Structures are given as structure tokens and as C-alpha cells.
Amino acid sequence: MGEKDYELTYKILILGDSGVGKTCLIFRFIEDIFSDSYISTIGIDCRSRTVDLDGKRVRLQIWDTAGQERFRTLTSAYFRGAMNASPNVCKILVGNKLDCEDERVINKFRGLSMSENTELEFFETSARTGEGVSEAFMAVARQIKEFQDRKRQLL
């Protein structure tokens, strides 16, 4: 077994309704590919990518959750007690399918409004074209890093 090529691991949980493109966003970020033929995620899946974040090699471990109602109990039970239950959780709001403007359920202005009301950073993305995908994942990674840096300073 070789040495690991990263210094830190950040776990990122992707939540959203069924069909919004969670898996497609992950595949675009991890493997830089897009396919129209993804099937619905059953339960939970995990993928990872190592990135450079301010000079540190960080493994982003990205957990893909099923959006279908019938899997909600499974996914919530699996992550019970995880950081996503904490008020200090690092979160962003993502509006996907930027390339399908006429078919989008949530338009840019509604996304911005939701972002202001929830005080979350808002990103518009397209898993098909890749637009905004890396920026969204790297933004949440930066939030986690900043949170951990502040936490270390308090200790």
C-alpha cells in the first residue's frame, strides 16, 4: 500500500430532490464527464477527488444521497449525528441545469432570493457543460478549511 497523496480529508454531503442532477454534478467534478443516462442513486454512493487548497492536498470525499422520498429514512439514519446536524455546518446553495434555462424549476432570481434568506452562498451550475461546478465544490471546501482554521485558533 503506497503513501496517501493528501494531507486532509473533507467529507461533503450532497442533498437534494430526485432528478436535480446531484450525481451528474459529482461525476462532472470527479471525472469531468457527463452522461444523460444516469440512473437514480439507490441509498448512498461515495466518490473522492484530491485537490490543492491553498497549498495543501485535500481529499474531497463526496457523498451522493438518493433524492427519492423512499430513501430519505435510510440517508438520514446513515448521517445521524454527522456534522450536517450541527448549526456550524458549511453549506452552499446550488442551482443546477444552467444550460436548460427554459426547463429550470428554480430560476436565477429565486435562487438568489433563497440564498439571501438563508445566508448561503449561491452557485449556478451545469453538469452538462461543467460551468460553475468546480467553483461550487471548491467554495464548500474553502468554507470547511476556514471553519477548521478558526476552530484551531480558538484552541
N, C-alpha and C positions, 0 to 999 in steps of 0.2 A: 504494500500500500504506500503510495507516494505522499509527500507532504501536501497539505492543503494550500491552495493558491489564494487564500483570502484570510483577512485578519478578524473580521467580524461577520456575523450573520444577522440580518434584519428579516423578520417574518412579516409579510404583508398579506392581508386577507382581502379578497375581492368579493364584495357583496352587491347584489342587485337582482332585479326581476329576471325571469326566464326570457331569453331571446334578445337581451340588450347588447350582447357581444362581449361578455366577460372573458370567455375562453379565447375568442378571436383577438382581443387586446393582449392577452397574455402571450399567445403564440407570436403575435407581431413583435412584442418586446423581446421575448426569449430567443426566437429563431428567425425573426424578420421574414415571416411568411404569412400569407393569408389564403384561406380556402373558404368557399361558400358551402362546403359540405360537412361542417362540424355537426356532430350530434350532441344532444343535450348532455351536460355533465350529470353523472349519477353520483350523488353523495359529494365527495370532496376529491380533488386532484391537487398535486403539488408539482411545481416546476421551479427551477432556480437559474439565476444568471449572476455572474460575478462582474461588478462594475468598479470603476475608480471613482471614489467620492472624496474629493479634497485630499488627494494623495494617499488614501487608504483603499485597500482592496476589500470590498464588501460584497458578500454573497447575499443577494436578494432572494429569499425563499418565498415564492408567491403561491398562495393557497387559493385555488379556484373552487368556489362553492356552487352547488346546484341552486338555480333560481326558482325551480318549480316548488310550489306550495307543499307537495307531498314530502319533500326532503328537508323542509325547514326545521323540523324537530331534530333530525339527525345532525344537521350542521350546527344548530345552536347548542346541542348537547356536546358535540365534539369540541367546541370552543368555549364552553362554560368556564369562567374563571380566567380566561386569557385576557391579554391587555385590552382587547376590544370592549371589555366590560368596564374599563376604567374611564373616569372623566378626563384623564390626561392622554387618551389615545390620539395618535396622529392620524388625521383623516383629510381627504380631499374629496371633492365632488367632480365626477367625470360625466360629461355628455358625449356619448359615442355616436357613430354613424354620421359624422360631419359631412361625409360625401353624399348622403341621402337627404339633403335638405327638405325636399318635398314630402318625404315619408317620416320625418322625425316626429316623435310624440312630444318631446320637450324641446322647444326652440331655444336659441341662444339667450334671449331676453329673460325667459322663465328660469333658465339655468343660472343666470347672473343674479336674478332676484332671490332664488333659493340659496345661492351662495352667500349673499349679503345677510339674509335672515338667519342662516346657520353659522355664519362667520367661518365658512370653509373656502379654501382656495378652489377656484373653478377652472376646469380644463375642458376644452372641446377636442375630441379626438376622432380619428378614423382608423379603425383597424385595417380597413381595405387599403388605404393609401399610406398609412403609417404616420400621418400628420398628428402631432401632439402627443403621441403615445410615449415616447421616451421621456419627454418633458414631464408628463404626469407621474410616471413611475419614479423618476429621479427627484421630483418635488417631494413625494412622500418619504423617500429615502433621506432627503435632507432634513425634513421635519423630525424624523426619528433620530438622526445624528445630533441635531440641535437640542432635542429633548434630553438625550443621554449626556451631552456636554454640560447642559445646565444642571442636571442631576449630579454629575461628578463634582461640579464646582461647589455644590451645597454640602457635599460630604467632607 
